Amino acid sequence: MITITQEDFDPGVYINAARDRQVGGIVTFTGIVRDDGITAIELETFREAALQELEAIRDEALSRYAIQSVDIIHRIGTLSVGDHIVLIVVGAPHRRDAFRACEYIIDRIKETVPIWKKEYTNEGSRWVPGEHT
Amino acid sequence: MKITVRAFAQFREVVGEVTVLDLPQRSGLPVLFAALASRSDESRGMLFDDQGAIREHVIFMVNRKRVPRSSLDSIILYEGDEVAIYPPVAGG
């Protein structure tokens, strides 16, 4: 499942959903809001393009690695320290490709998916600079 | 012809979320960027460097397809096209 949502999610639900007779390992990445002296962050997206890009990244991962399933849930809206930002769940017959695929997916998300973060502190706000042009 | 421009993140804050531009037929992206820049000094400063070149950190899509910088001068826009502009992404 590929989702962009304002709602929180329970990683356990998606981990259980990835169980399958052919799956011997499930690797997950959960991104959470770190306390960098912020009061909140706001995530903005170009939703239609971001969904298209997340689907493309999932398809790339499925073709590059021996994995069975990919789920990506990315949140938008206003989040506080400790809140979930993103969840990636990769189910595979064997662990090695599951780990590799999961890392590949989060790296690609940070490179190309049109989502931006604005950090709020007591002094004001600033956009988190992206690294890839 | 009417072209819709959607801007995101700090670009949205300067240019506005949605802008409909009326451009000459078969205009390209440089014409569109010049039209956006003419709307305010802040827009110009955000989109163009001091030499008048489109800044490195400006990313653009036409009809939700990323356009590489090398194609900046070769794309022709058509009535109803949607151009998105945004800074480098920071999700995940």
Backbone of each chain as ProteinMPNN parsed JSONL, in Angstrom:
{"seq_chain_A": "MITITQEDFDPGVYINAARDRQVGGIVTFTGIVRDDGITAIELETFREAALQELEAIRDEALSRYAIQSVDIIHRIGTLSVGDHIVLIVVGAPHRRDAFRACEYIIDRIKETVPIWKKEYTNEGSRWVPGEHT", "coords_chain_A": {"N_chain_A": [[0.844, -1.197, 0.0], [0.507, 2.217, -0.822], [0.542, 5.287, 0.658], [-0.319, 8.666, 1.385], [-0.882, 10.616, 4.104], [-2.715, 12.472, 6.603], [-3.209, 11.261, 8.909], [-2.206, 9.432, 11.874], [-0.322, 6.334, 12.154], [-0.241, 2.798, 12.879], [2.557, 0.989, 13.199], [2.645, -1.767, 13.696], [0.344, -2.867, 12.609], [0.802, -2.795, 9.878], [3.074, -4.342, 9.688], [2.12, -6.847, 10.463], [0.336, -7.227, 8.378], [2.053, -7.705, 6.307], [2.849, -10.264, 6.577], [3.249, -13.501, 5.19], [3.109, -16.667, 3.519], [5.345, -17.006, 1.954], [7.107, -15.212, 2.927], [9.97, -14.632, 4.757], [11.113, -12.757, 6.276], [10.638, -9.495, 7.612], [11.39, -6.226, 7.065], [11.558, -3.011, 8.483], [11.361, 0.567, 8.24], [11.007, 3.269, 10.326], [10.362, 6.572, 10.371], [10.705, 9.266, 12.586], [9.745, 12.315, 14.312], [12.39, 14.21, 15.329], [13.813, 15.677, 18.314], [14.991, 18.582, 17.764], [15.181, 20.927, 19.106], [12.818, 21.998, 18.329], [9.392, 23.146, 18.05], [7.373, 22.175, 16.524], [6.815, 20.439, 13.383], [5.97, 21.032, 9.976], [4.635, 19.292, 7.325], [4.57, 19.375, 3.853], [3.13, 18.55, 0.701], [3.262, 17.783, -2.83], [0.792, 16.258, -3.765], [-0.298, 14.531, -5.856], [1.898, 14.151, -7.562], [3.721, 13.149, -5.754], [2.594, 10.708, -4.914], [2.674, 9.312, -7.309], [5.446, 9.181, -7.645], [6.224, 7.731, -5.363], [5.022, 5.299, -5.967], [6.497, 4.612, -8.202], [9.016, 4.274, -7.052], [8.514, 2.109, -5.338], [7.989, 0.162, -7.31], [10.463, 0.061, -8.591], [12.043, -0.944, -6.485], [10.856, -3.459, -6.163], [11.588, -4.646, -8.539], [14.364, -4.604, -8.477], [15.232, -6.029, -6.244], [15.024, -9.178, -4.482], [12.252, -9.343, -3.282], [9.018, -9.444, -1.669], [6.901, -7.753, -0.956], [6.019, -4.268, -0.646], [5.303, -1.597, 1.434], [4.444, 1.769, 1.85], [3.984, 4.459, 3.935], [3.42, 7.799, 4.237], [3.396, 10.678, 6.187], [1.722, 13.881, 6.259], [1.159, 17.361, 7.098], [0.809, 18.936, 10.357], [3.184, 18.071, 12.742], [4.433, 16.747, 15.872], [7.267, 16.493, 18.162], [8.43, 13.19, 18.309], [6.337, 12.144, 16.904], [5.192, 9.918, 14.296], [6.645, 10.0, 11.038], [7.187, 8.671, 8.612], [6.661, 5.397, 7.26], [8.122, 2.426, 6.223], [7.654, -0.742, 4.968], [8.997, -3.785, 4.25], [8.581, -6.892, 2.885], [10.091, -10.069, 2.512], [11.481, -13.133, 1.114], [14.032, -13.662, 2.178], [16.376, -12.13, 4.495], [18.466, -10.394, 3.573], [17.941, -9.079, 1.087], [15.668, -7.739, 1.872], [16.577, -5.872, 3.797], [18.293, -4.348, 2.16], [16.536, -3.371, 0.199], [14.82, -1.825, 1.742], [16.487, 0.226, 2.655], [17.218, 1.306, 0.209], [14.733, 2.333, -0.624], [14.102, 4.371, 1.311], [16.239, 6.085, 0.885], [15.771, 6.879, -1.77], [13.305, 8.141, -1.499], [14.054, 10.412, -0.079], [15.493, 11.667, -2.03], [13.811, 12.262, -4.259], [10.967, 12.465, -3.877], [8.263, 14.69, -3.903], [8.02, 16.268, -1.183], [8.083, 18.429, 1.578], [9.611, 19.932, 4.498], [8.836, 22.093, 7.147], [10.271, 23.658, 9.849], [9.33, 24.605, 13.118], [10.256, 26.809, 15.659], [10.808, 28.369, 18.875], [11.834, 30.738, 18.088], [11.009, 31.221, 15.516], [10.409, 30.177, 12.13], [11.632, 27.77, 9.712], [12.422, 26.474, 6.479], [13.36, 23.152, 5.917], [16.391, 22.475, 4.42], [16.622, 20.839, 1.276], [18.627, 18.188, -0.134], [19.087, 17.407, -2.705], [19.208, 18.387, -6.068]], "CA_chain_A": [[0.0, 0.0, 0.0], [1.209, 3.499, -0.858], [-0.401, 6.263, 1.199], [0.093, 9.935, 1.989], [-2.028, 10.841, 4.975], [-2.557, 13.304, 7.804], [-3.499, 10.419, 10.078], [-1.134, 8.602, 12.421], [-0.453, 4.914, 11.769], [0.317, 1.823, 13.815], [3.454, 0.141, 12.402], [2.35, -3.185, 13.907], [-0.723, -3.285, 11.693], [1.384, -3.011, 8.545], [4.003, -5.474, 9.795], [1.304, -8.067, 10.432], [-0.273, -7.376, 7.052], [3.079, -8.154, 5.357], [3.096, -11.697, 6.774], [2.817, -14.326, 4.064], [3.821, -17.965, 3.586], [6.634, -16.902, 1.253], [7.909, -14.158, 3.565], [10.756, -15.118, 5.887], [11.59, -11.615, 7.055], [10.008, -8.203, 7.338], [12.248, -5.13, 7.52], [10.812, -1.754, 8.475], [11.98, 1.825, 8.633], [10.034, 4.231, 10.85], [10.927, 7.902, 10.586], [9.951, 10.014, 13.601], [10.183, 13.698, 14.48], [13.459, 14.301, 16.332], [13.807, 16.939, 19.072], [16.11, 19.457, 17.424], [14.819, 22.23, 19.655], [11.664, 22.495, 17.586], [8.087, 22.998, 18.698], [6.552, 21.369, 15.6], [7.175, 20.534, 11.968], [4.827, 20.951, 9.072], [5.019, 18.643, 6.08], [3.751, 19.769, 2.7], [3.409, 17.69, -0.448], [2.577, 17.866, -4.129], [0.286, 14.92, -3.517], [-0.441, 13.68, -7.041], [3.228, 13.796, -8.048], [4.397, 12.355, -4.725], [2.062, 9.346, -4.987], [3.231, 8.744, -8.549], [6.868, 8.908, -7.414], [6.324, 6.627, -4.394], [4.688, 4.062, -6.695], [7.645, 4.292, -9.066], [10.094, 3.778, -6.175], [8.114, 0.747, -4.951], [8.165, -0.733, -8.456], [11.914, -0.113, -8.77], [12.532, -1.836, -5.425], [10.364, -4.817, -6.442], [12.307, -5.245, -9.665], [15.801, -4.693, -8.195], [15.548, -6.917, -5.12], [14.162, -10.365, -4.346], [11.333, -9.045, -2.184], [7.647, -9.82, -2.005], [5.934, -6.668, -0.771], [6.487, -2.966, -0.174], [4.286, -0.639, 1.853], [5.015, 3.062, 2.243], [3.007, 5.42, 4.46], [4.1, 9.063, 4.544], [2.447, 11.648, 6.748], [1.848, 15.311, 6.005], [0.452, 18.145, 8.113], [1.594, 19.424, 11.491], [3.599, 16.969, 13.601], [5.2, 17.118, 17.065], [8.389, 15.607, 18.493], [8.013, 11.824, 18.624], [5.311, 11.658, 15.969], [5.631, 9.199, 13.095], [6.668, 10.727, 9.75], [7.13, 7.753, 7.474], [6.837, 3.97, 7.552], [8.388, 1.559, 5.073], [7.614, -2.152, 5.365], [9.407, -4.645, 3.135], [8.517, -8.323, 3.156], [10.919, -10.798, 1.546], [11.806, -14.492, 1.534], [15.276, -13.659, 2.963], [16.602, -10.82, 5.105], [19.433, -9.507, 2.95], [17.285, -8.199, 0.107], [14.698, -6.888, 2.575], [17.328, -4.74, 4.34], [18.788, -3.507, 1.061], [15.406, -2.69, -0.443], [14.287, -0.818, 2.658], [17.407, 1.369, 2.616], [17.071, 1.904, -1.124], [13.469, 3.081, -0.686], [14.16, 5.616, 2.084], [17.183, 6.989, 0.206], [15.1, 7.422, -2.967], [12.269, 9.084, -1.041], [14.709, 11.674, 0.276], [16.022, 12.298, -3.244], [12.918, 12.663, -5.359], [9.517, 12.588, -3.654], [7.981, 16.088, -3.565], [7.541, 16.523, 0.179], [8.972, 19.408, 2.224], [9.393, 20.101, 5.946], [9.099, 23.398, 7.755], [10.45, 23.504, 11.296], [8.917, 25.74, 13.95], [10.914, 26.916, 16.961], [10.329, 29.547, 19.608], [12.338, 31.946, 17.418], [10.379, 31.418, 14.207], [10.284, 28.951, 11.34], [12.533, 27.686, 8.565], [12.273, 25.295, 5.639], [14.502, 22.241, 5.973], [16.962, 22.447, 3.069], [16.786, 19.55, 0.617], [20.022, 17.976, -0.534], [19.211, 16.945, -4.092], [18.539, 19.25, -7.036]], "C_chain_A": [[0.883, 1.253, 0.0], [0.211, 4.556, -0.395], [0.312, 7.537, 1.636], [-1.103, 10.405, 2.807], [-1.703, 11.817, 6.106], [-2.672, 12.461, 9.061], [-2.257, 9.682, 10.564], [-1.372, 7.152, 11.991], [0.173, 4.061, 12.857], [1.229, 0.889, 13.013], [3.115, -1.342, 12.516], [1.296, -3.708, 12.953], [-0.131, -3.635, 10.326], [2.38, -4.167, 8.548], [3.213, -6.784, 9.729], [0.715, -8.32, 9.056], [0.738, -7.899, 6.028], [3.4, -9.641, 5.528], [2.506, -12.492, 5.608], [3.628, -15.61, 4.116], [5.19, -17.899, 2.909], [7.579, -15.896, 1.917], [8.619, -14.73, 4.792], [11.291, -13.99, 6.747], [10.888, -10.348, 6.636], [10.921, -7.124, 7.922], [11.458, -3.835, 7.426], [11.746, -0.578, 8.755], [10.859, 2.739, 9.117], [10.76, 5.547, 11.083], [10.068, 8.645, 11.585], [10.542, 11.406, 13.77], [11.176, 13.77, 15.647], [13.386, 15.655, 17.045], [15.085, 17.709, 18.772], [15.833, 20.862, 17.968], [13.631, 22.846, 18.943], [10.388, 22.349, 18.41], [7.153, 22.144, 17.835], [7.219, 21.365, 14.225], [5.901, 20.418, 11.143], [5.326, 20.333, 7.771], [4.018, 18.987, 4.99], [4.092, 18.834, 1.548], [2.725, 18.19, -1.709], [1.996, 16.461, -4.285], [0.259, 14.029, -4.769], [0.932, 13.216, -7.547], [3.956, 12.912, -7.037], [3.901, 10.902, -4.746], [2.629, 8.609, -6.195], [4.691, 8.337, -8.321], [7.052, 7.755, -6.413], [6.008, 5.29, -5.072], [5.843, 3.628, -7.589], [8.792, 3.708, -8.237], [9.773, 2.358, -5.713], [8.379, -0.232, -6.097], [9.647, -0.988, -8.745], [12.459, -1.102, -7.748], [12.109, -3.28, -5.706], [11.124, -5.462, -7.593], [13.8, -5.419, -9.373], [16.152, -5.758, -7.164], [14.568, -8.078, -5.074], [13.271, -10.174, -3.12], [9.905, -9.309, -2.638], [6.667, -8.656, -1.911], [6.618, -5.4, -0.274], [5.269, -2.146, 0.232], [4.994, 0.643, 2.279], [3.871, 3.964, 2.701], [3.775, 6.677, 4.83], [3.074, 10.054, 5.052], [2.754, 13.058, 6.272], [1.074, 16.041, 7.099], [1.383, 18.53, 9.247], [1.89, 18.278, 12.46], [4.442, 17.497, 14.757], [6.341, 16.129, 17.268], [7.849, 14.236, 18.897], [6.95, 11.27, 17.691], [5.943, 10.87, 14.821], [5.627, 10.121, 11.884], [6.427, 9.755, 8.6], [7.302, 6.323, 7.968], [7.069, 3.239, 6.228], [8.41, 0.128, 5.591], [7.935, -2.998, 4.141], [9.355, -6.095, 3.588], [9.285, -9.081, 2.084], [11.142, -12.231, 2.027], [13.019, -14.515, 2.469], [15.651, -12.238, 3.379], [17.448, -9.865, 4.267], [18.767, -8.535, 1.967], [16.261, -7.28, 0.774], [15.398, -5.661, 3.162], [17.749, -3.791, 3.218], [17.656, -2.702, 0.427], [14.883, -1.564, 0.442], [15.183, 0.43, 2.639], [17.317, 2.09, 1.272], [15.831, 2.805, -1.173], [13.568, 4.39, 0.1], [15.138, 6.606, 1.436], [16.523, 7.649, -1.0], [14.009, 8.423, -2.575], [12.912, 10.437, -0.75], [15.251, 12.406, -0.948], [14.942, 12.938, -4.107], [11.45, 12.913, -5.019], [9.177, 14.016, -3.187], [7.232, 16.268, -2.242], [8.569, 17.455, 0.826], [8.593, 19.541, 3.687], [9.711, 21.533, 6.352], [9.169, 23.202, 9.258], [10.03, 24.776, 12.014], [9.671, 25.68, 15.266], [10.336, 28.133, 17.675], [10.77, 30.839, 18.915], [11.642, 32.216, 16.08], [10.285, 30.103, 13.455], [11.312, 28.968, 10.219], [12.236, 26.399, 7.786], [13.531, 24.443, 5.76], [15.09, 22.154, 4.565], [17.057, 21.028, 2.517], [18.209, 19.426, 0.094], [20.178, 17.697, -2.019], [18.486, 17.89, -5.043], [18.108, 18.442, -8.247]], "O_chain_A": [[1.874, 1.332, 0.727], [-0.855, 4.704, -0.994], [1.411, 7.487, 2.189], [-2.201, 10.573, 2.277], [-0.548, 11.957, 6.507], [-2.282, 12.891, 10.147], [-1.37, 9.35, 9.778], [-2.456, 6.788, 11.532], [0.998, 4.525, 13.644], [0.736, 0.08, 12.227], [3.273, -2.093, 11.554], [1.35, -4.864, 12.534], [-0.507, -4.628, 9.703], [2.521, -4.881, 7.555], [3.598, -7.714, 9.02], [0.604, -9.463, 8.613], [0.352, -8.466, 5.006], [4.134, -10.215, 4.723], [1.418, -12.195, 5.114], [4.715, -15.638, 4.694], [6.093, -18.66, 3.259], [8.729, -15.756, 1.499], [7.992, -15.233, 5.725], [11.853, -14.226, 7.816], [10.581, -10.146, 5.461], [11.19, -7.111, 9.123], [10.777, -3.58, 6.434], [12.775, -0.719, 9.415], [9.878, 2.956, 8.407], [11.672, 5.62, 11.907], [8.843, 8.662, 11.462], [11.696, 11.649, 13.416], [10.848, 13.438, 16.786], [12.956, 16.65, 16.463], [16.113, 17.525, 19.422], [16.211, 21.859, 17.353], [13.454, 24.064, 18.949], [10.314, 21.542, 19.337], [6.257, 21.475, 18.35], [8.085, 22.194, 13.945], [4.913, 19.805, 11.547], [6.311, 20.789, 7.19], [2.804, 18.902, 5.173], [5.229, 18.377, 1.438], [1.739, 18.924, -1.653], [2.631, 15.581, -4.867], [0.743, 12.897, -4.733], [1.112, 12.054, -7.911], [4.72, 12.027, -7.421], [4.698, 9.973, -4.611], [3.009, 7.442, -6.111], [5.115, 7.268, -8.759], [7.926, 6.908, -6.591], [6.645, 4.276, -4.787], [6.133, 2.438, -7.719], [9.458, 2.765, -8.664], [10.654, 1.498, -5.695], [8.924, -1.315, -5.886], [10.039, -2.101, -9.096], [13.24, -1.991, -8.089], [12.892, -4.211, -5.515], [11.288, -6.682, -7.626], [14.439, -6.292, -9.959], [17.243, -6.327, -7.203], [13.44, -7.983, -5.557], [13.504, -10.764, -2.065], [9.62, -9.388, -3.833], [5.715, -8.576, -2.687], [7.639, -5.443, 0.412], [4.317, -2.016, -0.537], [6.009, 0.607, 2.974], [2.917, 4.205, 1.961], [4.689, 6.624, 5.654], [2.023, 10.252, 4.443], [3.891, 13.385, 5.929], [0.413, 15.412, 7.927], [2.604, 18.457, 9.111], [0.978, 17.601, 12.937], [5.081, 18.544, 14.651], [6.384, 15.071, 16.639], [6.937, 14.131, 19.717], [6.689, 10.067, 17.684], [7.081, 11.125, 14.428], [4.714, 10.931, 11.719], [5.581, 9.984, 7.735], [7.99, 6.067, 8.956], [6.326, 3.406, 5.26], [9.115, -0.173, 6.554], [7.239, -2.938, 3.127], [10.009, -6.477, 4.559], [9.157, -8.788, 0.895], [11.005, -12.512, 3.217], [13.049, -15.281, 3.432], [15.294, -11.268, 2.71], [17.187, -8.662, 4.247], [19.003, -7.328, 2.014], [16.014, -6.172, 0.297], [14.894, -4.544, 3.05], [17.578, -2.576, 3.325], [17.799, -1.51, 0.155], [14.546, -0.485, -0.044], [14.685, 1.556, 2.609], [17.337, 3.319, 1.208], [15.886, 3.913, -1.707], [13.152, 5.431, -0.408], [14.898, 7.814, 1.436], [16.696, 8.847, -1.225], [13.819, 9.434, -3.25], [12.379, 11.48, -1.129], [15.447, 13.621, -0.913], [15.135, 14.036, -4.629], [10.747, 13.528, -5.82], [9.733, 14.496, -2.199], [6.009, 16.398, -2.197], [9.774, 17.287, 0.64], [7.451, 19.308, 4.082], [10.726, 22.101, 5.949], [8.252, 22.653, 9.869], [10.337, 25.884, 11.573], [9.724, 24.634, 15.915], [9.479, 28.835, 17.137], [10.173, 31.897, 19.116], [11.691, 33.337, 15.576], [10.105, 29.044, 14.057], [11.803, 30.025, 9.822], [11.852, 25.38, 8.36], [14.644, 24.966, 5.71], [14.385, 21.802, 3.62], [17.519, 20.12, 3.208], [18.905, 20.423, -0.096], [21.292, 17.745, -2.541], [17.301, 18.17, -4.863], [17.524, 18.991, -9.18]]}, "seq_chain_B": "MKITVRAFAQFREVVGEVTVLDLPQRSGLPVLFAALASRSDESRGMLFDDQGAIREHVIFMVNRKRVPRSSLDSIILYEGDEVAIYPPVAGG", "coords_chain_B": {"N_chain_B": [[-2.406, 31.681, -24.475], [-3.495, 29.629, -21.751], [-1.645, 28.776, -18.911], [-1.188, 26.806, -16.093], [0.415, 27.36, -13.066], [1.816, 25.699, -10.403], [3.062, 26.096, -7.186], [5.339, 25.169, -4.591], [6.188, 24.734, -1.084], [8.745, 26.943, 0.029], [8.634, 28.348, -2.325], [5.944, 28.497, -2.911], [5.176, 30.233, -0.912], [6.175, 32.618, -1.828], [5.504, 32.937, -4.583], [2.879, 32.135, -4.721], [0.192, 29.746, -4.389], [-1.287, 28.698, -6.595], [-1.07, 29.836, -9.87], [-2.381, 31.311, -12.706], [-1.168, 31.78, -15.834], [-1.17, 33.854, -18.71], [0.137, 33.158, -21.628], [2.074, 33.692, -24.684], [1.295, 31.665, -27.576], [2.902, 28.488, -27.851], [4.954, 29.044, -26.089], [7.992, 28.682, -24.165], [9.635, 27.224, -21.258], [11.507, 29.204, -20.27], [10.168, 31.605, -20.922], [7.903, 31.382, -19.354], [9.076, 31.394, -16.773], [10.156, 33.965, -16.792], [7.827, 35.467, -16.881], [6.713, 34.843, -14.413], [8.672, 35.923, -12.762], [8.396, 38.602, -13.279], [6.378, 39.41, -11.724], [7.014, 40.093, -9.107], [9.744, 41.529, -7.202], [10.707, 39.834, -5.3], [9.941, 37.326, -6.249], [11.495, 37.246, -8.574], [14.087, 37.272, -7.493], [14.097, 34.854, -6.195], [13.861, 32.983, -8.219], [15.744, 33.57, -10.222], [19.307, 33.972, -10.72], [21.997, 36.408, -10.168], [23.082, 36.701, -12.656], [21.007, 36.337, -14.316], [20.263, 33.765, -14.845], [18.301, 30.78, -14.429], [17.943, 29.672, -11.169], [19.952, 27.098, -9.655], [18.652, 25.543, -7.719], [16.023, 25.437, -8.418], [13.421, 23.363, -9.165], [11.516, 21.714, -11.658], [8.384, 20.608, -13.003], [6.498, 19.421, -15.775], [3.226, 18.862, -16.413], [3.277, 16.955, -14.368], [5.587, 15.54, -14.796], [8.984, 15.284, -14.216], [11.211, 17.696, -15.418], [14.341, 17.652, -16.815], [17.151, 19.83, -16.218], [18.646, 20.121, -18.505], [16.779, 20.099, -20.481], [15.511, 22.46, -20.367], [15.357, 24.544, -22.245], [14.185, 23.377, -24.42], [11.598, 22.45, -24.148], [8.232, 22.808, -25.164], [5.355, 24.598, -24.339], [1.832, 23.946, -24.018], [-1.602, 24.952, -24.402], [-3.382, 24.74, -21.399], [-1.5, 23.218, -20.06], [0.17, 22.103, -17.07], [2.446, 23.464, -14.93], [4.773, 22.725, -12.46], [6.62, 24.127, -9.82], [9.34, 23.861, -7.586], [11.43, 23.713, -4.594], [14.468, 21.807, -3.711], [13.651, 18.552, -2.469], [12.557, 17.375, 0.8], [11.598, 15.174, 2.234], [10.708, 12.148, 4.042]], "CA_chain_B": [[-2.821, 30.386, -23.933], [-3.454, 29.608, -20.287], [-0.789, 27.775, -18.279], [-1.332, 26.83, -14.635], [1.66, 27.135, -12.328], [1.645, 25.342, -8.993], [4.334, 26.273, -6.483], [5.335, 24.459, -3.317], [7.121, 25.093, -0.003], [9.044, 28.382, 0.079], [8.219, 28.97, -3.59], [4.52, 28.798, -2.747], [5.032, 31.411, -0.047], [6.544, 33.823, -2.586], [4.808, 33.035, -5.882], [1.464, 31.795, -4.573], [-0.029, 28.304, -4.568], [-1.688, 28.442, -7.988], [-1.063, 31.04, -10.695], [-2.69, 31.036, -14.113], [-0.493, 32.765, -16.682], [-1.594, 33.907, -20.111], [1.404, 33.269, -22.357], [1.947, 33.513, -26.134], [1.295, 30.274, -28.05], [4.172, 27.784, -27.998], [6.015, 29.566, -25.221], [8.775, 27.674, -23.452], [9.778, 27.463, -19.821], [12.127, 30.5, -19.949], [9.139, 32.653, -21.003], [7.075, 31.217, -18.156], [9.815, 31.865, -15.603], [10.261, 35.421, -16.883], [6.508, 36.008, -16.53], [6.572, 34.729, -12.952], [9.62, 36.842, -12.129], [7.954, 39.988, -13.479], [5.283, 39.716, -10.788], [7.552, 40.753, -7.905], [11.202, 41.422, -7.042], [10.974, 38.647, -4.48], [9.851, 36.171, -7.15], [12.665, 37.257, -9.457], [15.263, 36.896, -6.711], [14.02, 33.448, -5.838], [13.951, 32.122, -9.409], [16.897, 33.883, -11.083], [20.51, 34.477, -10.053], [22.379, 37.761, -10.573], [23.405, 36.677, -14.095], [19.779, 36.142, -15.073], [20.039, 32.334, -15.116], [17.392, 30.154, -13.461], [18.764, 29.138, -10.079], [20.179, 25.648, -9.61], [17.757, 24.826, -6.803], [14.637, 25.452, -8.899], [13.064, 22.093, -9.827], [10.244, 21.941, -12.339], [7.673, 19.506, -13.663], [5.431, 19.787, -16.693], [2.215, 17.802, -16.349], [3.725, 16.006, -13.337], [6.815, 14.831, -15.167], [10.169, 16.084, -13.946], [11.942, 18.142, -16.617], [15.74, 17.892, -16.456], [17.635, 21.169, -16.548], [19.164, 20.109, -19.877], [15.651, 20.279, -21.407], [14.863, 23.718, -20.007], [15.121, 25.398, -23.414], [13.599, 22.652, -25.558], [10.188, 22.124, -23.9], [7.228, 23.767, -25.623], [4.137, 24.472, -23.546], [0.569, 24.003, -24.757], [-2.795, 25.371, -23.649], [-3.844, 23.805, -20.369], [-0.414, 22.519, -19.364], [0.399, 22.441, -15.665], [3.868, 23.497, -14.57], [5.001, 22.786, -11.015], [7.981, 24.541, -9.448], [9.579, 23.624, -6.163], [12.833, 23.587, -4.184], [14.847, 20.419, -3.421], [12.69, 17.915, -1.568], [13.107, 17.076, 2.129], [10.691, 14.266, 2.927], [11.294, 10.971, 4.66]], "C_chain_B": [[-2.634, 30.406, -22.416], [-2.579, 28.438, -19.787], [-0.956, 27.92, -16.77], [0.016, 26.511, -13.993], [1.31, 26.818, -10.886], [3.016, 25.425, -8.324], [4.222, 25.668, -5.093], [6.422, 24.979, -2.382], [7.448, 26.582, -0.068], [8.678, 29.089, -1.225], [6.733, 29.352, -3.538], [4.332, 30.086, -1.944], [5.327, 32.708, -0.801], [5.656, 34.0, -3.823], [3.293, 32.878, -5.731], [1.243, 30.335, -4.949], [-0.367, 27.959, -6.021], [-1.74, 29.779, -8.725], [-1.418, 30.635, -12.117], [-2.086, 32.165, -14.949], [-1.065, 32.693, -18.09], [-0.349, 34.181, -20.946], [1.155, 33.143, -23.859], [1.983, 32.021, -26.495], [2.721, 29.742, -28.179], [5.308, 28.428, -27.211], [6.764, 28.405, -24.584], [8.878, 28.044, -21.982], [10.476, 28.786, -19.503], [11.114, 31.65, -19.985], [8.255, 32.595, -19.759], [7.799, 31.74, -16.916], [9.951, 33.387, -15.61], [8.932, 36.076, -16.477], [6.282, 35.941, -15.023], [7.442, 35.765, -12.247], [9.136, 38.282, -12.218], [6.881, 40.391, -12.46], [5.764, 40.357, -9.496], [9.07, 40.577, -7.86], [11.563, 40.168, -6.257], [10.922, 37.381, -5.344], [11.092, 36.097, -8.041], [13.899, 36.769, -8.702], [15.277, 35.422, -6.35], [14.3, 32.547, -7.041], [15.235, 32.325, -10.203], [18.093, 34.337, -10.269], [20.88, 35.847, -10.639], [22.721, 37.842, -12.06], [22.154, 36.466, -14.954], [19.516, 34.693, -15.457], [19.09, 31.777, -14.05], [18.229, 29.415, -12.42], [18.79, 27.618, -10.087], [19.12, 24.912, -8.783], [16.288, 24.878, -7.243], [14.379, 24.147, -9.667], [11.705, 22.304, -10.482], [9.717, 20.67, -12.984], [6.708, 20.105, -14.665], [4.478, 18.599, -16.738], [2.696, 16.609, -15.514], [4.876, 15.119, -13.775], [7.987, 15.769, -14.946], [10.871, 16.427, -15.26], [13.392, 18.381, -16.211], [16.182, 19.273, -16.933], [18.12, 21.252, -17.998], [18.045, 20.315, -20.903], [14.932, 21.61, -21.195], [14.473, 24.532, -21.245], [14.365, 24.694, -24.54], [12.111, 22.313, -25.379], [9.286, 23.227, -24.467], [5.946, 23.523, -24.827], [2.9, 24.622, -24.428], [-0.565, 24.397, -23.817], [-3.186, 24.301, -22.624], [-2.744, 23.058, -19.635], [-0.314, 23.007, -17.919], [1.897, 22.362, -15.389], [3.959, 23.592, -13.05], [6.431, 23.234, -10.775], [8.156, 24.35, -7.952], [11.079, 23.526, -5.868], [13.183, 22.119, -3.953], [13.986, 19.825, -2.304], [13.356, 17.532, -0.249], [12.15, 16.179, 2.913], [11.446, 13.13, 3.605], [11.573, 11.158, 6.144]], "O_chain_B": [[-1.76, 31.086, -21.878], [-2.757, 27.288, -20.186], [-0.876, 29.025, -16.234], [0.667, 25.523, -14.335], [0.597, 27.575, -10.227], [4.001, 24.891, -8.832], [3.148, 25.656, -4.492], [7.417, 25.567, -2.805], [6.543, 27.405, -0.205], [8.438, 30.296, -1.229], [6.327, 30.392, -4.056], [3.466, 30.908, -2.241], [4.799, 33.766, -0.46], [5.128, 35.084, -4.07], [2.524, 33.425, -6.521], [2.005, 29.759, -5.725], [0.207, 27.035, -6.598], [-2.371, 30.73, -8.265], [-0.818, 29.713, -12.67], [-2.437, 33.335, -14.796], [-1.398, 31.62, -18.592], [0.158, 35.302, -20.967], [0.153, 32.561, -24.276], [2.62, 31.221, -25.809], [3.631, 30.472, -28.572], [6.471, 28.368, -27.612], [6.244, 27.294, -24.476], [8.299, 29.028, -21.522], [10.081, 29.45, -18.544], [11.193, 32.568, -19.169], [7.904, 33.626, -19.184], [7.205, 32.447, -16.101], [9.873, 34.026, -14.56], [8.922, 37.112, -15.812], [5.729, 36.867, -14.428], [7.023, 36.398, -11.278], [9.428, 39.094, -11.339], [6.525, 41.565, -12.351], [5.012, 41.088, -8.852], [9.613, 39.614, -8.401], [12.583, 39.527, -6.511], [11.748, 36.481, -5.192], [11.666, 35.025, -8.238], [14.663, 35.95, -9.213], [16.339, 34.815, -6.215], [14.902, 31.482, -6.903], [15.761, 31.38, -10.791], [17.934, 35.005, -9.247], [20.171, 36.378, -11.493], [22.661, 38.917, -12.657], [22.242, 36.424, -16.181], [18.654, 34.414, -16.291], [19.079, 32.246, -12.911], [19.115, 28.631, -12.762], [17.826, 26.949, -10.459], [18.74, 23.788, -9.113], [15.408, 24.414, -6.518], [15.027, 23.865, -10.676], [10.844, 22.989, -9.931], [10.463, 19.802, -13.435], [6.156, 21.18, -14.432], [4.874, 17.478, -17.059], [2.547, 15.447, -15.891], [5.112, 14.063, -13.187], [7.991, 16.903, -15.425], [11.095, 15.558, -16.103], [13.657, 19.223, -15.353], [15.663, 19.81, -17.911], [18.024, 22.298, -18.639], [18.313, 20.661, -22.054], [13.874, 21.854, -21.776], [13.399, 25.133, -21.291], [13.949, 25.336, -25.504], [11.441, 21.933, -26.339], [9.542, 24.416, -24.277], [5.511, 22.383, -24.665], [2.916, 25.323, -25.439], [-0.49, 24.199, -22.605], [-3.303, 23.12, -22.949], [-3.025, 22.334, -18.68], [-0.659, 24.143, -17.593], [2.527, 21.323, -15.591], [3.307, 24.432, -12.43], [7.352, 22.774, -11.451], [7.259, 24.632, -7.158], [11.888, 23.288, -6.765], [12.297, 21.265, -3.992], [13.643, 20.5, -1.334], [14.576, 17.383, -0.186], [11.919, 16.393, 4.103], [12.671, 13.161, 3.721], [12.069, 10.243, 6.799]]}, "name": "protein", "num_of_chains": 2, "seq": "MITITQEDFDPGVYINAARDRQVGGIVTFTGIVRDDGITAIELETFREAALQELEAIRDEALSRYAIQSVDIIHRIGTLSVGDHIVLIVVGAPHRRDAFRACEYIIDRIKETVPIWKKEYTNEGSRWVPGEHTMKITVRAFAQFREVVGEVTVLDLPQRSGLPVLFAALASRSDESRGMLFDDQGAIREHVIFMVNRKRVPRSSLDSIILYEGDEVAIYPPVAGG"}
